[in-house]
Amino acid sequence: MLDRAQAIKDQLVKWRRAIHQYPEVGFAETRTAALVADELRQMGLRVETGVGKTGVVGHLGSGSPVVAIRADMDALPIHETNAVPYASCVPGVMHACGHDSHTAMLLGAARLLSDLNRESPLLGQVRFLFQPSEEMADDDGKSGAMRMTEDGAMKGVDIVFAQHINNEYPVGDVVSGAGLISAAEDSFRIKLIGKGGHAAYPHRTVDPIFIMSQVLNAIQGIVARKSDPTKPAVISVCSVHGGAATNVIPDSVELSGTCRSADAETRQLLLTELDKALGVARALGGDYELQIMPGQPAAHDTSAAAELVSQVVADLLGAGHIQPPKSGLGAEDFGVFVNEARQGGTMFGLGAWSGQGEKRRAHSPTFDIDERALPIGAAILAEATVRYLRGRTSA
C-alpha cells in the first residue's frame, strides 16, 4: 500500500498545493468542496455535496461493514508569511493547521481504495467524509461534524478513522494509541451587572470591576478545589471587556472563556460550579447573566481502532516509528463522529516535520509541512480501511 501511495505522491502534492493557495474558512469551503467532488467523481465514486452545509461525502462499495474516513477542509483567518510558490492567494486566510494536507491525503486514500476495488471488490463500503468548519461553529453553535451528522453522514457507520498533521514529530513517525482524542468544550459568556457612576464616589456605585476581581478568583477555584484532581479539567477566562473612561465606573463588565474536560461527570460539574461562582456578584450587591454555548462532548480513541492503526504503522513503517499519544485538553470535533460510530474510531497524528530547522507550529503564519508525509498518511488510511473490511489486523 505504501508503494502504491508513493506512486501518486506528485498528485497528492498537486492537490495539497491547489487547496493551500485558495483557503476558505468554515462553512465557506465552496471552491475546495467543488475540487473534492470533481476528483471523487473522476474516480468513479458516488458523491453527495452540500452535506453539513458545504461538506462532501464520497461512497465506494456497498453492504457492510461500513468504514468512514474523515478529513477537514477549512482554513484559518491568519495571514500567511511563507515565501513559497504555493502560498495563500487570499489575504488574511491560510491553511495554518494542515487541513489542506488532510483533504489531499483523503483524496489519495480514495484513489488507492477505488483502484483496489476495481481489481477486487471491497468487502463492504467506505464513506469518505470531507468535513467543513472544524475550526469554528455557526450561529447556532454547531461545527461541521455536528452538521454533517445531522445530515446523515454517519448513518450505519461501524468505525471511523482520521489523522492530523503533527509537526512535533518527523516524517515517518506516527502518534497512535488509545487515549483522549478531544476534550469536551463548552464556551461561556458572562455579564457582571453593577451600578455605574463617578470614579471619585465609588461608595455610590456597585463596581462591576471590583466584583469581577472576586469572581475571577472564585472561577479559578473551581478546578483547584471542586474538581477531582485525577480527572483532567480546565476553565480559562479569555476575554474581559468593561469601561471606556478613566473616571467612570461602568455599569457592567463582560467576560468570555472556555471549559474543557475529559468525561461527562466533570463536564457537568464545571458548568454547575461556574454558575455557583458567579453568585459572588450577588453577594456583593450586583447581579450576573451567564450564557453557555455547548460544544462537542469528550471523545476517546476506541482501543480496537487504535490497535489496528498501530499495527498498520508497524507493518508499513516499523514499530519504532509509533509514538504514544500525549495528554492534553485540546478540542477537535472529530469526536462527534467517533461517538456516532458503532465501534468508535481513532485519530492518529502524522509526523510532518522535515527533521531539520524550525518546527512550523500550527495556527501560526509560518505553518508548513514536509510533503513527504502525504503518501504515508494516505497509505495508512487506506490500509487500515482494507484490513478492517477484510476482518484482519496484520499483514
C-alpha positions in Angstrom: 0.0 0.0 0.0 2.8 2.4 0.8 4.4 1.7 -2.6 1.1 2.5 -4.3 0.8 5.7 -2.3 4.4 6.8 -3.2 3.5 6.3 -6.8 0.8 9.0 -6.6 2.9 11.4 -4.5 3.0 14.1 -7.2 -0.8 14.1 -7.4 -1.0 14.4 -3.6 1.3 17.4 -3.7 -0.7 18.9 -6.5 -3.9 18.6 -4.6 -2.5 19.9 -1.4 -0.9 23.0 -3.0 -4.0 23.8 -5.0 -6.1 23.8 -1.8 -3.4 25.7 0.1 -3.3 28.5 -2.4 -7.1 29.2 -2.1 -8.0 28.6 1.5 -11.6 29.0 2.8 -12.8 29.5 6.3 -15.6 27.4 7.9 -18.8 26.8 6.0 -17.4 28.8 3.1 -15.4 25.9 1.5 -17.2 26.0 -1.8 -14.1 26.0 -4.1 -12.4 23.3 -2.1 -15.7 21.2 -2.0 -16.0 21.5 -5.8 -12.5 20.3 -6.3 -13.0 17.4 -4.0 -16.4 16.4 -5.6 -14.9 16.6 -9.1 -11.9 14.4 -8.2 -14.1 11.8 -6.5 -16.4 11.6 -9.5 -13.5 11.0 -11.8 -12.5 8.1 -9.5 -16.0 6.6 -10.1 -17.4 7.3 -6.6 -21.0 8.3 -5.9 -20.8 11.8 -4.5 -23.1 13.9 -2.2 -22.5 17.6 -1.9 -23.9 20.2 0.5 -23.7 17.7 3.4 -23.5 19.7 6.6 -23.8 22.9 4.5 -20.5 22.7 2.5 -19.3 19.2 3.1 -18.8 16.4 0.6 -19.4 12.6 1.1 -17.9 10.1 -1.3 -19.3 6.5 -1.4 -17.4 3.4 -2.5 -18.6 -0.2 -2.4 -21.8 -1.5 -0.8 -23.1 -3.6 2.0 -21.5 -3.9 5.4 -19.4 -3.2 7.3 -19.1 0.5 6.7 -15.9 2.4 7.3 -15.8 6.2 7.4 -12.7 8.2 6.9 -12.7 11.9 7.7 -10.7 15.0 6.6 -11.5 18.6 7.5 -11.3 21.2 4.8 -11.4 24.7 6.4 -8.7 27.2 6.9 -8.0 29.9 9.5 -8.2 33.7 9.5 -4.4 34.1 9.5 -2.3 36.0 7.0 0.4 33.7 5.6 4.0 34.9 5.7 5.7 32.0 4.0 7.6 32.9 0.8 6.7 29.7 -1.2 5.2 29.3 -4.7 2.0 27.8 -3.3 1.4 30.5 -0.6 -2.1 31.6 0.1 -3.6 33.9 -2.5 -6.3 35.0 -0.1 -5.2 37.9 2.1 -5.8 37.1 5.8 -6.7 33.5 5.3 -4.4 30.4 5.2 -4.2 26.7 5.9 -2.3 27.0 9.2 -3.5 23.7 10.6 -2.8 21.2 7.9 -6.4 20.7 6.7 -5.2 21.2 3.1 -3.0 18.1 3.6 -5.8 16.2 5.3 -8.0 16.7 2.3 -5.3 15.8 -0.2 -4.5 12.6 1.8 -8.1 11.6 2.0 -8.4 12.1 -1.8 -5.3 9.9 -2.1 -6.9 7.2 0.1 -10.0 7.4 -2.1 -7.8 6.9 -5.2 -5.9 3.9 -3.7 -9.1 2.3 -2.5 -11.0 2.9 -5.7 -8.2 1.3 -7.7 -8.2 -1.7 -5.3 -12.0 -2.0 -5.7 -11.6 -2.3 -9.4 -9.1 -5.1 -9.0 -11.1 -6.9 -6.4 -14.4 -5.6 -5.0 -14.1 -4.4 -1.4 -16.0 -6.4 1.2 -18.3 -3.6 2.4 -18.3 0.1 1.8 -16.2 3.1 2.5 -17.6 6.6 3.2 -15.2 9.5 2.6 -16.2 12.5 4.8 -14.8 15.8 3.7 -15.9 18.0 6.5 -16.4 21.8 6.7 -15.8 24.0 9.6 -13.7 22.1 12.2 -12.2 25.3 13.5 -15.4 27.3 14.1 -19.2 26.9 14.8 -22.1 28.5 13.0 -24.6 30.9 14.6 -26.3 28.0 16.3 -23.0 26.9 17.9 -22.7 23.8 15.7 -19.5 22.7 13.9 -19.1 20.9 10.6 -19.1 17.4 12.2 -22.3 18.2 14.0 -23.9 19.5 10.8 -22.8 16.5 8.8 -24.0 14.1 11.4 -27.4 15.8 11.4 -27.5 15.3 7.6 -27.0 11.6 8.0 -23.3 11.3 7.1 -22.7 8.8 9.9 -25.8 6.7 9.5 -24.8 3.0 9.6 -21.1 3.6 10.1 -19.3 0.9 12.0 -15.9 2.6 12.5 -14.3 5.9 11.6 -10.7 6.9 11.0 -8.9 10.3 10.8 -5.5 11.7 11.1 -4.0 15.1 11.9 -0.7 16.5 10.8 1.8 16.9 13.7 4.9 19.0 13.3 6.2 17.9 16.7 7.4 14.7 15.1 9.5 14.0 12.0 8.1 12.5 8.8 7.8 8.7 9.3 6.7 8.9 12.9 3.1 8.3 13.8 1.3 9.1 17.1 -1.1 6.2 17.7 -2.7 4.6 20.7 -5.7 4.7 22.9 -6.4 7.9 24.7 -8.3 11.2 24.7 -8.9 12.4 21.2 -10.5 15.6 22.2 -11.8 17.2 25.3 -15.4 18.3 25.9 -15.5 22.0 25.1 -18.1 24.5 26.3 -17.8 28.2 25.8 -19.4 30.8 28.1 -20.2 34.4 28.2 -20.7 36.3 31.5 -22.2 39.7 32.1 -21.5 41.1 35.6 -24.0 43.8 36.4 -23.4 46.6 38.7 -24.3 50.3 39.0 -22.0 52.8 37.4 -21.1 56.2 38.5 -18.3 58.7 39.1 -14.9 57.2 39.9 -14.4 59.7 42.7 -17.5 58.4 44.5 -17.3 54.6 44.4 -19.5 54.2 47.5 -22.4 55.4 45.4 -21.9 52.7 42.9 -21.8 48.9 42.7 -18.5 48.5 41.0 -18.6 45.6 38.5 -14.8 45.7 38.0 -14.3 45.0 41.7 -16.9 42.3 41.5 -15.1 40.8 38.5 -11.8 40.5 40.6 -13.6 38.4 43.2 -15.5 36.4 40.6 -12.2 35.5 38.8 -10.8 34.1 42.0 -14.0 32.0 42.5 -13.8 30.7 38.9 -10.1 29.7 39.3 -11.0 27.9 42.5 -13.4 25.5 40.7 -10.8 23.2 39.2 -8.4 23.7 42.2 -11.0 22.9 44.9 -14.1 21.4 43.4 -12.9 19.0 40.7 -11.4 15.6 41.2 -7.7 16.1 40.7 -7.3 12.8 38.9 -9.7 13.9 36.1 -8.4 16.4 33.6 -10.2 19.8 33.6 -9.6 23.5 33.0 -11.6 26.7 32.9 -10.0 29.7 31.2 -11.4 33.2 31.1 -10.1 34.5 27.8 -11.6 38.0 27.4 -12.6 40.9 29.6 -14.4 44.0 28.4 -15.6 46.8 30.6 -15.4 50.6 30.9 -14.4 53.3 28.5 -13.1 56.2 30.5 -10.6 56.8 33.3 -13.0 58.5 35.6 -16.2 56.4 35.1 -17.1 53.2 36.9 -19.1 51.2 34.3 -22.5 49.6 34.7 -21.2 46.1 33.6 -18.3 44.0 32.7 -18.4 41.2 30.2 -16.2 38.0 30.3 -15.9 35.0 28.0 -14.0 31.8 28.1 -14.0 28.0 27.8 -14.4 24.9 29.9 -12.5 21.7 29.0 -13.0 18.3 30.5 -12.4 14.6 29.7 -15.6 13.0 31.0 -19.3 13.8 31.2 -19.4 14.0 35.0 -16.6 16.6 35.2 -18.1 18.5 32.3 -21.4 18.9 34.2 -19.6 19.8 37.4 -17.6 22.6 35.8 -20.8 24.2 34.4 -22.7 23.8 37.7 -19.8 25.3 39.7 -19.3 28.1 37.3 -22.9 29.3 37.9 -22.3 29.0 41.7 -19.1 31.0 41.5 -20.9 33.9 39.8 -23.1 34.1 42.9 -20.3 36.2 44.4 -21.7 39.0 42.2 -25.0 39.0 44.1 -23.3 38.7 47.4 -21.5 42.0 46.6 -24.7 43.8 45.6 -24.6 43.1 41.8 -26.0 40.5 39.5 -24.9 38.4 36.6 -26.1 36.8 33.4 -24.5 33.5 32.2 -24.7 32.1 28.7 -23.3 28.6 28.0 -22.6 27.6 24.4 -22.3 23.8 24.5 -19.7 22.3 22.2 -18.8 18.7 21.4 -18.5 16.1 24.1 -15.2 14.4 25.0 -14.2 11.6 22.8 -11.7 8.8 23.3 -9.9 6.5 20.8 -11.5 3.1 20.7 -8.8 0.7 21.7 -9.5 -1.8 18.9 -9.4 1.0 16.3 -6.2 2.4 17.7 -4.6 -1.0 17.8 -5.5 -1.6 14.2 -3.8 1.7 13.1 -0.8 0.9 15.3 -0.4 -2.5 13.6 -0.7 -0.9 10.2 2.0 1.6 11.1 4.3 -1.1 12.4 3.9 -3.1 9.2 4.3 -0.2 6.8 7.0 1.8 8.7 8.3 -0.3 11.6 7.2 -0.4 15.2 9.9 2.0 16.2 8.0 4.8 14.4 5.0 4.5 16.6 4.9 7.3 19.2 2.4 7.2 22.2 -0.2 10.0 22.5 0.4 12.9 24.8 -2.3 14.0 27.1 -4.0 17.4 26.7 -7.3 19.1 26.6 -7.4 20.4 23.0 -10.8 20.2 21.4 -11.5 18.7 18.0 -14.9 17.9 16.6 -13.9 14.5 15.2 -15.2 13.2 18.5 -18.7 13.8 17.2 -18.1 11.1 14.5 -16.4 8.7 16.9 -19.3 8.9 19.3 -21.7 8.1 16.4 -19.9 5.1 15.0 -21.0 1.7 16.3 -17.4 0.6 17.2 -16.0 4.1 17.7 -12.8 5.1 15.9 -9.4 6.7 16.2 -7.4 9.7 15.1 -3.7 9.3 14.7 -1.0 12.0 14.5 1.1 12.1 11.3 4.6 13.4 11.7 5.3 16.1 9.1 8.5 17.9 10.4 11.4 17.7 8.0 13.8 16.8 10.9 15.8 19.9 10.3 15.3 23.6 11.2 12.2 25.1 12.6 9.2 23.1 13.6 6.4 25.1 12.0 3.7 25.5 14.7 0.1 25.0 13.9 -2.1 28.2 13.9 1.0 30.4 13.1 1.6 32.4 9.9 4.6 30.3 9.1 3.0 26.9 9.3 4.0 24.5 6.6 4.7 20.7 6.3 7.2 18.4 4.7 5.2 16.9 1.9 6.9 13.6 2.1 4.3 12.9 4.8 1.4 12.9 2.3 1.8 9.4 0.8 2.4 7.9 4.3 -0.9 9.4 5.6 -2.8 8.2 2.5 -1.4 4.7 2.8 -2.2 4.3 6.5 -5.8 5.4 6.0 -6.3 3.1 3.0 -4.5 0.1 4.6 -6.4 0.4 7.9 -9.7 0.5 5.9 -8.9 -2.6 3.9 -7.8 -4.6 6.9 -11.0 -3.7 8.8 -13.2 -4.6 5.8 -11.3 -7.9 5.5 -11.6 -8.6 9.2 -7.9 -8.8 9.9 -5.4 -6.7 11.8 -2.0 -7.7 10.4 -0.2 -8.2 7.1 
